[in-house]
Amino acid sequence: MSLHPQHAAWLLGLEGVALLRHGAGDDLGGGFVEARLAEVRRIVDAIDDETPLVDIGDISVREGYAIWAASYDYEHNPLFGPDEAAVRPLLDALPIGRIADVASGTGRQAAYLSERGHDVIAFDLSAEMLAHGSGTRAQADLRSLPLPDDSVDAAVCTLALTHLADLDSPLTELARVVRQGGTIITSDIHVLSLYLGGVARADGRRMPATRYFASDYVRAAVAAGLEIVTCLEPRWGIVEGEGGPLAQHWCAAAAAAVYRDTPAAIVWSFRVR
């Protein structure tokens, strides 16, 4: 079985991270280094040298989610598990009120909040994603919401901010529409997991994925007049088929070592001052 050079490059990256974790002192079992080096040789030997490297290309968020909408609710997204484990208790603690679910997609969080008695309005840039949801929905960019100032009790924005070039504009806009003392809850893929194959793709092309660190959120939140209530970094648990079928075939043990205890998402709760 031969390997496309770009597939081989990703597999070798996983092997490298696994070896770095071993070098940092992670207990990964006896013979770990020897097994990884043997896999590296196997992967390198399988590279199809006749296949040229090509740029897989990029796609806009609007185009990407229009393509993804039809299968979004049915595809297995392993990030939903750790994301919901951290976000849902924060949602459960919200007093019943009016909530904006921003960048709502097909309405995963909106439906959860509605079931708990909240008055929810969902916004998303993609009309195709909104078409799969229910309840009150409106097409809008999360940086320019069609809401008056101080008009909702809370706002939720999950798995979307990485697509934007900065955090200032979305956090400032969320702070504008949420009343004083209200809550803003955000989540996104963790920067460490972006490098493990976490950059969203549609039609084989990459959607925008800015690498945000915790300090970037802190700076933008303070600038927007928000008080930080909590920050959570839920980690990958036992992930079935880490890295997908390709990694499972070529380097399952390395993939397991790479994902183990790596932060999957970063979740914030802010209070509007």
C-alpha positions in Angstrom: 0.0 0.0 0.0 1.5 3.3 -1.1 1.1 6.7 0.6 0.4 10.1 -0.8 3.3 12.4 0.3 0.9 14.7 2.1 -0.7 11.9 4.0 2.8 10.6 4.9 3.8 14.1 6.1 0.8 14.1 8.5 1.5 10.6 9.8 5.2 11.5 10.4 4.0 14.6 12.3 2.0 12.4 14.6 5.0 10.1 15.1 7.2 13.2 15.9 4.8 14.5 18.5 4.5 11.1 20.1 8.3 10.9 20.3 8.5 14.4 21.8 6.0 13.4 24.5 8.1 10.3 25.3 11.2 12.6 25.5 9.3 14.9 27.9 8.8 12.0 30.3 5.3 10.7 29.5 5.0 7.1 30.5 4.2 5.4 27.2 5.5 1.9 27.9 8.5 -0.1 27.1 9.8 -0.2 23.5 7.9 2.9 22.6 10.7 4.7 20.8 11.8 1.6 18.9 8.2 0.9 17.7 7.8 4.6 16.6 11.1 4.5 14.6 10.0 1.3 12.9 6.7 2.9 11.9 8.6 6.0 10.6 10.7 3.7 8.3 7.6 1.9 7.2 5.8 5.2 6.4 8.8 6.6 4.6 9.2 3.5 2.5 5.6 3.6 1.5 5.6 7.1 0.1 4.6 7.3 -3.6 7.5 9.5 -4.9 5.7 9.8 -8.3 2.8 11.8 -6.7 3.5 15.5 -6.6 2.8 17.6 -3.6 0.0 20.0 -4.2 -1.6 22.8 -2.2 -5.0 21.5 -1.1 -6.4 25.1 -1.2 -8.6 27.1 1.0 -12.4 27.8 1.2 -14.3 30.5 2.9 -16.4 29.9 6.0 -19.6 30.7 4.1 -18.8 28.3 1.2 -17.5 25.6 3.6 -20.5 25.4 5.8 -22.9 25.6 2.8 -21.3 22.3 1.7 -21.0 20.9 5.2 -24.6 21.6 6.2 -26.2 18.6 4.7 -24.0 16.2 6.7 -23.1 18.3 9.7 -25.6 16.7 12.1 -24.7 13.1 10.9 -21.0 13.2 10.7 -19.1 12.0 13.7 -17.4 15.1 15.2 -15.2 13.9 18.1 -14.9 17.5 19.4 -18.6 17.6 20.3 -18.0 15.3 23.2 -15.4 17.3 25.2 -17.0 20.5 24.1 -20.4 19.6 25.5 -19.0 18.1 28.6 -17.6 21.5 29.5 -20.2 23.8 28.0 -23.4 22.2 29.1 -22.9 22.6 32.9 -22.3 26.3 32.2 -25.6 26.5 30.2 -27.4 24.6 32.9 -26.4 27.3 35.4 -27.9 30.2 33.4 -31.1 31.7 34.9 -34.1 31.3 32.5 -34.1 34.2 30.2 -33.6 35.4 26.6 -30.4 34.0 25.0 -28.6 34.6 21.7 -27.0 31.5 20.2 -24.5 33.0 17.9 -22.8 31.1 15.1 -25.4 28.4 16.0 -24.9 26.2 13.0 -27.8 23.7 12.9 -28.9 24.7 16.4 -27.2 22.2 18.7 -27.0 24.6 21.6 -30.2 26.5 20.8 -32.2 23.3 21.0 -30.6 22.4 24.3 -31.4 25.8 25.8 -35.0 25.8 24.4 -35.7 22.5 26.1 -34.7 24.1 29.4 -37.2 26.9 29.0 -35.1 29.7 27.6 -36.3 32.1 24.9 -33.6 31.5 22.3 -32.8 33.3 19.0 -30.2 31.7 16.8 -27.9 33.5 14.4 -25.5 32.1 11.8 -23.7 33.3 8.7 -24.8 30.2 6.8 -28.4 30.0 5.6 -27.8 26.4 4.7 -26.9 25.6 8.3 -29.9 27.5 9.7 -32.2 25.6 7.5 -31.5 22.5 9.5 -32.4 24.1 12.8 -35.7 25.0 14.5 -37.1 27.9 16.5 -36.3 31.6 15.9 -33.4 31.9 13.5 -31.8 34.7 11.6 -28.9 34.9 9.2 -26.2 37.3 10.5 -22.5 37.7 11.0 -21.6 37.3 14.6 -19.6 40.6 14.4 -22.8 42.5 13.5 -25.9 41.1 15.2 -29.3 42.6 14.4 -30.1 43.1 18.1 -30.4 46.3 20.2 -27.9 47.0 22.9 -28.4 45.2 26.2 -31.3 43.1 24.7 -30.4 39.6 25.8 -29.6 38.0 29.2 -26.8 35.8 27.8 -25.0 34.8 24.6 -23.5 31.5 23.6 -20.9 31.1 20.8 -19.4 27.6 20.3 -16.9 26.3 17.9 -16.7 29.3 15.7 -14.2 32.0 16.8 -11.2 30.3 15.3 -12.7 31.1 11.9 -12.2 34.8 12.5 -9.1 36.9 12.0 -9.4 38.6 15.4 -11.3 38.2 18.8 -11.9 41.9 19.4 -14.8 42.4 17.1 -16.9 39.3 18.1 -16.4 39.8 21.9 -17.1 43.5 21.6 -20.3 42.7 19.7 -21.4 40.1 22.2 -20.7 42.5 25.1 -22.9 45.1 23.3 -26.0 42.9 23.0 -25.8 41.2 26.4 -27.2 43.2 29.4 -25.0 44.4 32.2 -24.3 41.5 34.5 -25.3 39.0 31.8 -23.2 36.0 30.7 -21.2 35.2 27.6 -20.1 31.6 27.0 -17.7 30.7 24.2 -15.9 27.5 23.2 -13.6 26.6 20.4 -11.1 23.9 19.4 -7.9 24.2 21.4 -4.9 25.6 19.5 -3.0 22.3 20.3 -5.7 20.2 18.7 -5.7 22.4 15.5 -2.4 20.8 14.7 -3.7 17.3 15.1 -6.0 17.4 12.1 -8.5 19.8 13.7 -8.6 22.4 11.0 -12.1 22.2 9.5 -12.3 21.1 5.8 -15.0 21.1 3.2 -14.7 19.6 -0.2 -11.1 18.8 0.8 -10.2 22.4 1.3 -9.2 24.2 4.5 -11.5 26.7 6.2 -9.9 29.6 8.1 -8.4 28.6 11.4 -6.6 31.3 13.5 -4.3 30.0 16.2 -5.6 31.7 19.4 -3.8 31.3 22.8 -5.5 31.9 26.2 -3.7 35.2 26.4 -5.4 36.3 23.2 -8.9 35.7 24.8 -7.9 37.4 28.0 -6.7 40.6 26.2 -9.8 40.8 23.9 -12.1 40.1 26.8 -10.6 42.9 29.0 -10.7 45.3 26.0 -14.4 44.5 25.5 -15.2 45.2 29.2 -15.8 41.6 30.2 -15.0 39.9 33.5 -13.5 36.4 33.2 -15.6 34.0 35.3 -14.0 30.7 34.3 -11.7 29.1 31.7 -11.9 25.3 31.0 -9.6 23.2 28.8 -11.4 19.8 28.5 -9.0 17.1 27.4 -9.4 14.3 25.0 -10.6 11.2 26.8 -10.6 7.8 25.2 -11.1 8.7 21.6 -12.2 5.8 19.4 -10.1 5.7 16.3 -7.8 8.6 17.2 -6.7 10.5 14.0 -9.1 8.6 11.8 -8.7 5.5 9.6 -5.4 6.6 8.1 -3.7 7.1 11.5 -5.3 3.9 12.8 -3.8 1.9 9.9 -0.3 3.3 10.0 0.4 4.5 13.6 -2.4 3.8 16.0 -0.2 3.7 19.1 1.5 7.0 18.1 -2.0 8.6 17.6 -3.2 7.4 21.0 -0.1 8.9 22.7 -0.5 12.2 20.9 -4.2 12.7 21.8 -3.9 11.4 25.4 -4.7 14.3 27.8 -4.2 16.9 25.1 -6.7 19.8 25.4 -9.5 19.3 22.9 -11.3 22.7 23.4 -11.0 26.0 25.3 -14.2 27.2 27.0 -14.8 30.6 28.6 -17.5 32.1 30.7 -17.5 35.9 30.9 -19.7 38.4 32.7 -20.6 41.8 31.2 -19.5 44.5 33.6 
